[in-house]
């Protein structure tokens, strides 16, 4: 039994925006995203690629395809506003006992469009799925109520997706610090809609090519370095970190490079080590969870090790701990 765990909205956002050559959402065994709200709520809007959990004629939630669940990397369930795994195991009847009139009304609204779905629906369904998954079933903390306003651009009414549509999805930069710091690629940095949706007010460009949207003004920092082992980013780590700290007072910051894999992740880790007191190991694991294919060149890793030693006066991270 794989168990269940809470999933922060930021984590689901990042799961939805992973890519290799194509968006990972196009991979059949990558994400099973299940909506446990009412049919009316689901039809009104839901998170992109989410499927509504099927119900039997008697109203019981049905388990999706067993083979799919066994192979899927992420299985995420959400309802309207569940924020804790502490809900009744025994179903609706036990939750209703001793409820106030307002709580009873909330429970009775399961078949309405009031967006007051019973809290804990996602947890109970996750517990029925954990028997079939290899990884813990994730329950979205705060449900759709919290996710929707934070990531309104990932809402949709679309019910079915063909593979080509998923391959052509425009993904967003991954979120490093909630609502503050993002990491992406050159194409995302030049997309006006992405900048508006994420409220990007400043950019850090770690590539040789100049960007266009923020090319002028004091909200744009361009560190022109090649993506090569011999390239020097170390001498710019302090400049990058101070710039990000200053710009975060005015809005979100996007750190980007050509592909968003090597140089941008190096700069982001350098910032976390400098301004958030992360060790390199902690910064590495943190950024890797946000962007699963991040991979700095060895030369940049060596510079990050030197950066950690310079800031803390001692080497805290052994290279072997990075799973490079």
Secondary structure as GFF3:
##gff-version 3
##sequence-region A 1 324
A	DSSP	beta_strand	4	7	.	.	.	ID=ss1
A	DSSP	alpha_helix	9	16	.	.	.	ID=ss2
A	DSSP	three_ten_helix	24	26	.	.	.	ID=ss3
A	DSSP	beta_strand	31	35	.	.	.	ID=ss4
A	DSSP	alpha_helix	39	44	.	.	.	ID=ss5
A	DSSP	beta_strand	46	47	.	.	.	ID=ss6
A	DSSP	beta_strand	51	52	.	.	.	ID=ss7
A	DSSP	alpha_helix	66	71	.	.	.	ID=ss8
A	DSSP	beta_strand	74	78	.	.	.	ID=ss9
A	DSSP	alpha_helix	92	96	.	.	.	ID=ss10
A	DSSP	alpha_helix	101	108	.	.	.	ID=ss11
A	DSSP	three_ten_helix	109	111	.	.	.	ID=ss12
A	DSSP	alpha_helix	121	129	.	.	.	ID=ss13
A	DSSP	beta_strand	137	140	.	.	.	ID=ss14
A	DSSP	alpha_helix	143	150	.	.	.	ID=ss15
A	DSSP	three_ten_helix	152	154	.	.	.	ID=ss16
A	DSSP	beta_strand	155	156	.	.	.	ID=ss17
A	DSSP	alpha_helix	163	167	.	.	.	ID=ss18
A	DSSP	beta_strand	174	177	.	.	.	ID=ss19
A	DSSP	beta_strand	181	185	.	.	.	ID=ss20
A	DSSP	alpha_helix	186	189	.	.	.	ID=ss21
A	DSSP	alpha_helix	192	197	.	.	.	ID=ss22
A	DSSP	beta_strand	200	205	.	.	.	ID=ss23
A	DSSP	beta_strand	220	222	.	.	.	ID=ss24
A	DSSP	three_ten_helix	234	236	.	.	.	ID=ss25
A	DSSP	alpha_helix	237	247	.	.	.	ID=ss26
A	DSSP	beta_strand	252	257	.	.	.	ID=ss27
A	DSSP	alpha_helix	263	275	.	.	.	ID=ss28
A	DSSP	alpha_helix	280	290	.	.	.	ID=ss29
A	DSSP	alpha_helix	298	312	.	.	.	ID=ss30
A	DSSP	three_ten_helix	319	322	.	.	.	ID=ss31
###
